[in-house]
Amino acid sequence: MSTPVRSSASALLSAAQIWSTEDPFGSVSPASEAAATAVSEPAIAEQALAASAPAPSPEAVAAAETIIAATDLTEPKPADAPERSLAETIASATLAPPPRTWPPRKLSLALQGGGTFSAFTWGVLDRLLEEPACDFDTISGASAGAVNAALLASGLAHGGRDEARNRLALFWTRLMEEASFRSLMIIGAFSPASSAVSFGAGLRGGRADALDLDPLRDILTETIDFDAVQSAGAPRLLVAATRIRDGRPQLFRNAEITPDVLLASTCPAQLQAAIDVDGEAYWDGGAVANPPLIQIAHDSSAADLLVVQVTPACDGYVPVTSAAIDRRLDQISANAVLNAELAALEWARSDGLHPPRVHRLAAENEIEALAQRDAADLGSDFIATLHQRGRDAADRWLRQAPAGTTLTLQDEPPAEQPAAAAVDARDLALT
């Protein structure tokens, strides 16, 4: 019997070691195991036909039992069967149908990391949280994107949408107030290109030991409720870090997410010692999955996936100085895996598979010459601009219904503001 020919999508993804039968992300989630055993439509149809057929005679039942017994001796048992590839799983997974109304009622998010550029993501999330009809299914992130994801999940699980907005505002405001190496390290913003940094009182106060991570853990534990992140009420999270020993991505899920996991996801290799998690050493996850897309397409039950891209992909200038060259190389590297995974999902769709419908909001489309800016810039004016442009981009996206859907969003007065403490934090951030 001839070997079946693989589809072009399956061949491409297998070659990239993305959809191989071996788990490329270092762990297997309960959701993926459930999806792999999902019942296909033909099987459901067969069950329906069987239910409508007349009851078999006792002789037929006895004959069938004999055949089944013989088959059990020769056929491999289900436990011995090879695992299905991720491509096959997505092909048979039961995703929600594309929404007939817009905005979608369930949405998954993939949040790219990019230093202070990730304040754009803060703005996007701030606007999405004002839409109570749009729930969040699965959220993936790397580096600063992972921190934003954890802040969002923590707030939603702890106190709802207003609490999520409060925690995001508090975190970004605190980064601006410190404006030091500590702030940059916690969002993975340090690189050789980040040579011009305006340091605040945190550095002048003598707390500049790059290997002392306790202050960074303090910021994370003060702004993120990790018990809430690990609870059943939180959206599913996928946080990426780079496994140093083999250079492969490791995805941490809710029950595994701790301050050390977020420090690992944002760990700048040029400045900070590798982060140890359960005996394994990690660096910034942005090098290998920025953000994770294939796995979120596998785990998500939402029909729509919004990718928030903060690192510029395009630059019209050819860099000539060392710092400019380093900055451009950082940008190219940050987007390389993202572009590969986006292409993989597009090939999958063109070959008749069923990944979620992908939408993208890119910071560079909202801020002119973003590629020339420094991802370590913690100036309040720059952060305020990123936040507002993120809000504006998300608002336009919510109000532009794709073909085949009906826009249900109405012009309404602004949503009720959250608690006074959070309003003060946001006002401080935007002044």
RODO-2510 file (C-alpha; in nm, 4 decimals, decimal comma):
residues 431
     n   res          X          Y          Z
     1     m     0,0000     0,0000     0,0000
     2     s     0,1399     0,3391    -0,0974
     3     t     0,2298     0,5975     0,1657
     4     p    -0,0364     0,8687     0,1896
     5     v     0,0740     1,2110     0,0720
     6     r     0,0672     1,4758     0,3436
     7     s    -0,0994     1,8083     0,2800
     8     s     0,1266     2,1063     0,2148
     9     a     0,0262     2,2549     0,5504
    10     s     0,1132     1,9396     0,7419
    11     a     0,4466     1,9070     0,5615
    12     l     0,5396     2,2685     0,6279
    13     l     0,4523     2,2558     0,9928
    14     s     0,6187     1,9216     1,0486
    15     a     0,9374     2,0547     0,8938
    16     a     0,9259     2,3496     1,1296
    17     q     0,8825     2,1100     1,4239
    18     i     0,5651     2,2909     1,5163
    19     w     0,2978     2,0268     1,4581
    20     s     0,5017     1,7126     1,5234
    21     t     0,3580     1,4275     1,7285
    22     e     0,6185     1,5050     1,9943
    23     d     0,4927     1,7902     2,2128
    24     p     0,7137     2,0847     2,1059
    25     f     0,6159     2,2915     2,4070
    26     g     0,7358     2,0673     2,6871
    27     s     0,3964     1,9865     2,8363
    28     v     0,0553     1,8500     2,7457
    29     s    -0,2558     2,0241     2,8677
    30     p    -0,5832     1,8576     2,9652
    31     a    -0,7461     2,0679     2,6955
    32     s    -0,5225     1,9232     2,4253
    33     e    -0,5908     1,5693     2,5432
    34     a    -0,9633     1,6371     2,5342
    35     a    -0,9414     1,7924     2,1883
    36     a    -0,7482     1,4952     2,0548
    37     t    -1,0340     1,2647     2,1440
    38     a    -1,3111     1,4904     2,0185
    39     v    -1,5865     1,3144     1,8229
    40     s    -1,5935     1,4026     1,4549
    41     e    -1,9050     1,4945     1,2642
    42     p    -1,9111     1,1652     1,0653
    43     a    -1,9019     0,9721     1,3919
    44     i    -2,1940     1,1752     1,5231
    45     a    -2,3830     1,1045     1,2017
    46     e    -2,3148     0,7324     1,2387
    47     q    -2,4452     0,7421     1,5934
    48     a    -2,7623     0,9139     1,4741
    49     l    -2,8178     0,6485     1,2063
    50     a    -2,7582     0,3735     1,4574
    51     a    -3,0143     0,5236     1,6927
    52     s    -3,2784     0,5240     1,4189
    53     a    -3,2085     0,1669     1,2963
    54     p    -3,4221    -0,1292     1,4153
    55     a    -3,2904    -0,3343     1,7088
    56     p    -3,0690    -0,6260     1,5974
    57     s    -3,1717    -0,9884     1,6566
    58     p    -3,0006    -1,1962     1,9308
    59     e    -2,8233    -1,3956     1,6592
    60     a    -2,6790    -1,0758     1,5086
    61     v    -2,5622    -0,9547     1,8496
    62     a    -2,3841    -1,2865     1,9136
    63     a    -2,2139    -1,2715     1,5739
    64     a    -2,0998    -0,9144     1,6349
    65     e    -1,9539    -1,0082     1,9731
    66     t    -1,7561    -1,2892     1,8104
    67     i    -1,6145    -1,0488     1,5488
    68     i    -1,5232    -0,7906     1,8145
    69     a    -1,3481    -1,0540     2,0265
    70     a    -1,1448    -1,1677     1,7263
    71     t    -1,0596    -0,8097     1,6358
    72     d    -0,9329    -0,7366     1,9883
    73     l    -0,6744    -1,0125     1,9415
    74     t    -0,5329    -0,8734     1,6197
    75     e    -0,5983    -0,4977     1,6194
    76     p    -0,3873    -0,2603     1,8328
    77     k    -0,5729    -0,1222     2,1308
    78     p    -0,6523     0,2502     2,1409
    79     a    -0,3813     0,3032     2,4019
    80     d    -0,1251     0,1583     2,1586
    81     a    -0,2318     0,3787     1,8687
    82     p     0,0057     0,6642     1,7742
    83     e    -0,0776     1,0127     1,8966
    84     r    -0,2536     1,2384     1,6537
    85     s    -0,0537     1,5323     1,5267
    86     l    -0,1603     1,8821     1,6177
    87     a    -0,2695     1,9353     1,2568
    88     e    -0,5013     1,6351     1,2799
    89     t    -0,6315     1,7523     1,6159
    90     i    -0,7172     2,0991     1,4850
    91     a    -0,8788     1,9422     1,1799
    92     s    -1,1187     1,7444     1,3978
    93     a    -1,1560     1,9812     1,6939
    94     t    -1,4963     2,1325     1,7567
    95     l    -1,4516     2,5100     1,7435
    96     a    -1,7319     2,7555     1,7905
    97     p    -1,8689     2,8723     1,4539
    98     p    -1,7680     3,2206     1,3380
    99     p    -1,9968     3,4720     1,5108
   100     r    -2,3021     3,6023     1,3307
   101     t    -2,2786     3,9159     1,5392
   102     w    -1,9803     4,1375     1,6144
   103     p    -1,7906     4,1812     1,8480
   104     p    -1,7308     3,8105     1,9170
   105     r    -1,8816     3,6698     2,2349
   106     k    -1,5657     3,4684     2,3068
   107     l    -1,2139     3,5752     2,2173
   108     s    -0,8643     3,4354     2,2654
   109     l    -0,5629     3,6661     2,2885
   110     a    -0,1968     3,6285     2,1877
   111     l     0,0117     3,9083     2,3430
   112     q     0,3569     3,9782     2,2026
   113     g     0,6358     4,1011     2,4276
   114     g     0,8365     4,4084     2,3395
   115     g     0,9558     4,6026     2,6421
   116     t     0,7781     4,9304     2,7011
   117     f     0,6045     4,8952     2,3631
   118     s     0,3773     4,6529     2,5493
   119     a     0,2027     4,9540     2,7013
   120     f     0,0161     4,9478     2,3677
   121     t    -0,1229     4,6101     2,4768
   122     w    -0,2296     4,7671     2,8067
   123     g    -0,4410     5,0106     2,6035
   124     v    -0,5897     4,7324     2,3893
   125     l    -0,6872     4,5306     2,6964
   126     d    -0,8205     4,8396     2,8722
   127     r    -1,0649     4,8951     2,5841
   128     l    -1,1617     4,5288     2,5447
   129     l    -1,2443     4,5121     2,9152
   130     e    -1,5109     4,7769     2,8592
   131     e    -1,7065     4,5301     2,6439
   132     p    -1,8878     4,3025     2,8940
   133     a    -2,0335     4,0828     2,6188
   134     c    -1,6866     3,9761     2,4989
   135     d    -1,5393     3,7027     2,7204
   136     f    -1,1801     3,5800     2,7163
   137     d    -1,1092     3,2136     2,6498
   138     t    -0,7326     3,1508     2,6306
   139     i    -0,4490     3,4051     2,6596
   140     s    -0,0893     3,3461     2,5564
   141     g     0,2096     3,5727     2,6035
   142     a     0,5857     3,5998     2,6231
   143     s     0,8067     3,8479     2,8070
   144     a     0,6098     4,1672     2,8747
   145     g     0,3157     4,0057     2,6956
   146     a     0,3176     3,7317     2,9601
   147     v     0,3066     3,9914     3,2379
   148     n     0,0104     4,1658     3,0711
   149     a    -0,1619     3,8282     3,0335
   150     a    -0,1107     3,7430     3,4016
   151     l    -0,2349     4,0861     3,5119
   152     l    -0,5476     4,0420     3,2996
   153     a    -0,6196     3,6898     3,4250
   154     s    -0,5513     3,7873     3,7857
   155     g    -0,7908     4,0802     3,7759
   156     l    -1,0668     3,8894     3,5991
   157     a    -1,0487     3,6002     3,8458
   158     h    -1,0111     3,8182     4,1545
   159     g    -1,2705     4,0880     4,0960
   160     g    -1,3835     4,1079     3,7337
   161     r    -1,3250     4,3539     3,4533
   162     d    -1,2770     4,6667     3,6613
   163     e    -1,0247     4,4877     3,8798
   164     a    -0,8323     4,3776     3,5695
   165     r    -0,8183     4,7380     3,4464
   166     n    -0,7012     4,8507     3,7914
   167     r    -0,4175     4,6002     3,8070
   168     l    -0,2917     4,6804     3,4573
   169     a    -0,2903     5,0528     3,5357
   170     l    -0,1192     5,0012     3,8708
   171     f     0,1567     4,7887     3,7196
   172     w     0,2421     5,0264     3,4358
   173     t     0,2256     5,3289     3,6626
   174     r     0,4678     5,1664     3,9036
   175     l     0,7122     5,0953     3,6215
   176     m     0,7118     5,4616     3,5245
   177     e     0,7557     5,5756     3,8824
   178     e     1,0680     5,3625     3,9279
   179     a     1,2161     5,4129     3,5770
   180     s     1,5203     5,1970     3,6542
   181     f     1,6930     4,8776     3,5504
   182     r     1,4396     4,6958     3,7659
   183     s     1,1519     4,8239     3,5582
   184     l     1,3229     4,7223     3,2352
   185     m     1,4185     4,3770     3,3605
   186     i     1,0640     4,2942     3,4671
   187     i     0,9351     4,3456     3,1133
   188     g     1,2404     4,2078     2,9326
   189     a     1,3293     4,5451     2,7837
   190     f     1,7070     4,5379     2,8285
   191     s     1,9211     4,4735     2,5215
   192     p     2,2494     4,6063     2,3809
   193     a     2,0392     4,8610     2,1910
   194     s     1,8932     4,9948     2,5176
   195     s     2,2003     5,1952     2,6071
   196     a     2,0320     5,5271     2,6806
   197     v     1,8176     5,4713     2,9877
   198     s     1,6808     5,7380     3,2194
   199     f     1,7214     5,5955     3,5661
   200     g     1,5073     5,6984     3,8590
   201     a     1,5330     5,6873     4,2355
   202     g     1,5405     5,3054     4,2398
   203     l     1,8877     5,3005     4,0841
   204     r     2,0206     5,6088     4,2646
   205     g     1,9113     5,4505     4,5943
   206     g     2,1773     5,1811     4,5547
   207     r     1,9414     4,8941     4,4573
   208     a     2,1076     4,8179     4,1240
   209     d     2,2295     4,4629     4,1818
   210     a     2,1044     4,2892     3,8683
   211     l     2,1245     3,9477     4,0333
   212     d     1,9051     4,0457     4,3278
   213     l     1,5599     3,9490     4,2015
   214     d     1,3659     4,0004     4,5242
   215     p     1,2501     4,3551     4,4331
   216     l     1,1264     4,2259     4,0971
   217     r     0,9323     3,9470     4,2649
   218     d     0,7869     4,2063     4,5017
   219     i     0,6470     4,4104     4,2117
   220     l     0,4900     4,1012     4,0568
   221     t     0,3392     3,9719     4,3803
   222     e     0,2028     4,3145     4,4704
   223     t     0,0245     4,3602     4,1362
   224     i    -0,0675     3,9992     4,0455
   225     d    -0,2765     3,7640     4,2591
   226     f    -0,1142     3,4314     4,1712
   227     d    -0,3745     3,2333     4,3642
   228     a    -0,6380     3,3899     4,1392
   229     v    -0,4298     3,3118     3,8280
   230     q    -0,4152     2,9466     3,9330
   231     s    -0,7862     2,9280     4,0175
   232     a    -1,0584     2,7718     3,8046
   233     g    -1,2147     3,1142     3,7499
   234     a    -0,9199     3,2518     3,5525
   235     p    -0,8924     3,2394     3,1727
   236     r    -0,6536     2,9728     3,0431
   237     l    -0,2973     3,1060     3,0247
   238     l     0,0037     3,0001     2,8187
   239     v     0,3279     3,1718     2,9263
   240     a     0,6380     3,1092     2,7138
   241     a     0,9999     3,0850     2,8292
   242     t     1,3120     2,9674     2,6443
   243     r     1,4680     2,6449     2,7732
   244     i     1,8401     2,7131     2,7671
   245     r     1,9681     2,3548     2,7378
   246     d     1,7967     2,2885     2,4044
   247     g     1,6666     2,6289     2,2928
   248     r     1,3063     2,5085     2,2753
   249     p     0,9954     2,6835     2,4053
   250     q     0,8427     2,5828     2,7371
   251     l     0,4793     2,6778     2,7927
   252     f     0,3571     2,7190     3,1488
   253     r    -0,0137     2,6942     3,2234
   254     n    -0,2203     2,8445     3,5056
   255     a    -0,1364     2,5949     3,7797
   256     e     0,2364     2,6374     3,7079
   257     i     0,2514     3,0171     3,6884
   258     t     0,4472     3,1794     3,9716
   259     p     0,6585     3,4956     4,0029
   260     d     0,9628     3,2894     3,8974
   261     v     0,7846     3,1738     3,5811
   262     l     0,7122     3,5351     3,4812
   263     l     1,0706     3,6328     3,5648
   264     a     1,1859     3,3462     3,3408
   265     s     0,9622     3,4614     3,0565
   266     t     1,1084     3,8131     3,0770
   267     c     1,4699     3,7240     3,1663
   268     p     1,7162     3,9385     2,9615
   269     a     2,0091     3,7083     2,8937
   270     q     2,2580     3,9946     2,8573
   271     l     2,1920     4,1307     3,2051
   272     q     2,0207     3,8835     3,4338
   273     a     2,1199     3,5362     3,5466
   274     a     1,9056     3,2546     3,4068
   275     i     1,5921     3,1777     3,6074
   276     d     1,5615     2,8308     3,7562
   277     v     1,2161     2,6727     3,7570
   278     d     1,1975     2,3154     3,8898
   279     g     1,5618     2,2509     3,8106
   280     e     1,5481     2,3881     3,4541
   281     a     1,7176     2,7133     3,3452
   282     y     1,5259     2,9657     3,1309
   283     w     1,5672     3,2927     2,9435
   284     d     1,3198     3,5327     2,7834
   285     g     1,0420     3,3478     2,6006
   286     g     1,0350     3,6083     2,3251
   287     a     1,3205     3,4300     2,1485
   288     v     1,1170     3,1188     2,0661
   289     a     0,7441     3,1967     2,0958
   290     n     0,6533     3,5631     2,0826
   291     p     0,3682     3,5027     2,1457
   292     p     0,2680     3,1333     2,1284
   293     l     0,0162     3,0903     1,8449
   294     i     0,0062     2,7268     1,7348
   295     q    -0,0550     2,5998     2,0865
   296     i    -0,3221     2,8606     2,1606
   297     a    -0,4960     2,7597     1,8362
   298     h    -0,4841     2,4049     1,9668
   299     d    -0,6115     2,4844     2,3177
   300     s    -0,8660     2,7561     2,2437
   301     s    -1,2371     2,6915     2,2045
   302     a    -1,2970     3,0417     2,0651
   303     a    -1,3523     3,0959     1,6941
   304     d    -1,1546     3,4240     1,6996
   305     l    -0,7939     3,4897     1,8012
   306     l    -0,6652     3,8466     1,8400
   307     v    -0,2874     3,8898     1,8075
   308     v    -0,1491     4,2090     1,9621
   309     q     0,1857     4,2801     1,7937
   310     v     0,3956     4,5486     1,9608
   311     t     0,7432     4,4981     1,8121
   312     p     0,7761     4,6761     1,4748
   313     a     0,8115     4,4479     1,1747
   314     c     0,8974     4,7188     0,9194
   315     d     1,1613     4,9909     0,9140
   316     g     1,2343     5,2129     0,6158
   317     y     1,5840     5,3024     0,7356
   318     v     1,9017     5,0975     0,7012
   319     p     2,0795     5,1110     1,0374
   320     v     2,4485     5,2017     1,0404
   321     t     2,5367     5,2564     1,4064
   322     s     2,5980     4,9671     1,6444
   323     a     2,2990     5,0538     1,8652
   324     a     2,0651     5,0922     1,5654
   325     i     2,1811     4,7610     1,4186
   326     d     2,1253     4,5846     1,7505
   327     r     1,7786     4,7368     1,7787
   328     r     1,6789     4,6271     1,4304
   329     l     1,8122     4,2743     1,4876
   330     d     1,6086     4,2578     1,8095
   331     q     1,2954     4,3546     1,6139
   332     i     1,3577     4,1025     1,3368
   333     s     1,4213     3,8215     1,5858
   334     a     1,1131     3,9074     1,7900
   335     n     0,8902     3,8773     1,4835
   336     a     1,0522     3,5778     1,3124
   337     v     0,8661     3,3068     1,5039
   338     l     0,5434     3,5103     1,5036
   339     n     0,5523     3,5352     1,1251
   340     a     0,6256     3,1627     1,0905
   341     e     0,3337     3,0641     1,3135
   342     l     0,0961     3,3078     1,1404
   343     a     0,1985     3,1579     0,8052
   344     a     0,1447     2,8085     0,9449
   345     l    -0,2091     2,8912     1,0531
   346     e    -0,2823     3,0451     0,7133
   347     w    -0,1558     2,7346     0,5340
   348     a    -0,3662     2,5223     0,7646
   349     r    -0,6773     2,7189     0,6759
   350     s    -0,6004     2,7018     0,3031
   351     d    -0,5707     2,3218     0,3317
   352     g    -0,9137     2,2870     0,4875
   353     l    -0,8131     2,2682     0,8539
   354     h    -0,9928     2,4709     1,1185
   355     p    -0,7725     2,6994     1,3264
   356     p    -0,9368     3,0064     1,4823
   357     r    -0,9895     3,3117     1,2655
   358     v    -0,6852     3,5365     1,3282
   359     h    -0,7068     3,9139     1,3743
   360     r    -0,4080     4,1393     1,4347
   361     l    -0,3546     4,4798     1,5946
   362     a    -0,0018     4,6167     1,5398
   363     a     0,1428     4,9078     1,7351
   364     e     0,3516     5,0174     1,4376
   365     n     0,0309     5,0884     1,2431
   366     e    -0,0724     5,3376     1,5110
   367     i     0,2548     5,5155     1,5946
   368     e     0,4728     5,6676     1,3245
   369     a     0,8368     5,5535     1,3100
   370     l     0,7934     5,3193     1,6058
   371     a     1,0876     5,1112     1,4801
   372     q     1,3134     5,4061     1,5560
   373     r     1,1949     5,4323     1,9153
   374     d     1,3588     5,2697     2,2163
   375     a     1,1717     4,9772     2,3755
   376     a     1,3355     5,0793     2,7053
   377     d     1,1788     5,4273     2,7045
   378     l     0,9773     5,4645     3,0260
   379     g     0,8910     5,8309     2,9744
   380     s     0,5365     5,9081     3,0866
   381     d     0,4488     6,0840     2,7583
   382     f     0,5594     5,7846     2,5514
   383     i     0,3773     5,5330     2,7716
   384     a     0,0649     5,7491     2,7659
   385     t     0,0772     5,7635     2,3840
   386     l     0,1161     5,3857     2,3555
   387     h    -0,1738     5,3276     2,5958
   388     q    -0,4075     5,5668     2,4154
   389     r    -0,3196     5,4377     2,0687
   390     g    -0,3851     5,0835     2,1914
   391     r    -0,7283     5,1891     2,3173
   392     d    -0,8036     5,3622     1,9862
   393     a    -0,6956     5,0597     1,7797
   394     a    -0,9081     4,8219     1,9872
   395     d    -1,2071     5,0534     1,9653
   396     r    -1,1875     5,0644     1,5836
   397     w    -1,1488     4,6866     1,5717
   398     l    -1,4578     4,6371     1,7862
   399     r    -1,6580     4,8715     1,5619
   400     q    -1,5560     4,7213     1,2262
   401     a    -1,7645     4,4093     1,1724
   402     p    -1,6052     4,1518     0,9362
   403     a    -1,7963     4,0404     0,6279
   404     g    -2,0843     3,8108     0,7132
   405     t    -2,1406     3,9489     1,0628
   406     t    -2,3748     4,2110     1,2068
   407     l    -2,2352     4,4866     1,4242
   408     t    -2,4155     4,4966     1,7599
   409     l    -2,1928     4,7556     1,9263
   410     q    -2,3848     5,0773     1,9807
   411     d    -2,2623     5,4259     2,0572
   412     e    -2,2999     5,4414     2,4319
   413     p    -2,1774     5,6703     2,7084
   414     p    -1,8384     5,5682     2,8548
   415     a    -1,8456     5,2705     3,0850
   416     e    -1,8626     5,3392     3,4575
   417     q    -1,5157     5,4116     3,5933
   418     p    -1,3567     5,1622     3,8331
   419     a    -1,2664     5,2289     4,1935
   420     a    -1,1161     5,5658     4,2858
   421     a    -0,7717     5,4219     4,3588
   422     a    -0,7476     5,2785     4,0072
   423     v    -0,8687     5,6038     3,8490
   424     d    -0,5906     5,7870     4,0287
   425     a    -0,3375     5,5348     3,9021
   426     r    -0,4531     5,5710     3,5412
   427     d    -0,4640     5,9513     3,5687
   428     l    -0,1069     5,9456     3,6932
   429     a    -0,0047     5,7190     3,4075
   430     l    -0,1596     5,9460     3,1457
   431     t    -0,0340     6,2842     3,2715
***
